[in-house]
Amino acid sequence: MHVDGQTMNISSARLDGSVRDEIILRMVSGAQTSEFLLYEDDDVRVAYQSGEVRTTRVTMQPQGDRSLITVHAAQGTYPGAINTRNTVLDYSRPTAEKPQIVFLNDSALPEGADRQEWKKTDGGWYYDEPGRVLIKTGVLDVQVNKRVEIQYES
């Protein structure tokens, strides 16, 4: 759940009536491959206990001068589940170098000139501070793998 000045409560109600449905993943690179499974349900009932749940596997692989992050295709569903959304990666790496380029499914993403420009784009990346890269995939189907490759200087 995205929390900002408009967020009213734990149920995601917002003062301005807007809806935030993107996934925001905050990740820190390590020396080894890591993964986790994201669980989603309707946030109201306990129907997840009978299988009304969606899972999304996320993997992160450091590989020398590049990092690979894959948000795998979602599995399962629940009433009210959305089928498309933006995925935002807030990725940190112990080094303070800026990436040369960021790819999404083998296509280069545009680099934002500054944070405000990046916020306005549908998809792209921005080097926010030493070691931190912000990446948006753009609105894509949840059934599509999102393979992000961050390339640094070698």
Beta strands, then each sheet from edge to edge (+ up, - down):
strand 1: 23-28
strand 2: 34-40
strand 3: 54-63
strand 4: 66-71
strand 5: 75-76
strand 6: 84-92
strand 7: 101-104
strand 8: 107-108
strand 9: 124-129
strand 10: 132-141
strand 11: 146-151
sheet 1: 1+ 6+ 10- 9+
sheet 2: 2+ 3- 4+ 11- 7+ 8-
sheet 3: 2+ 3- 5+
end
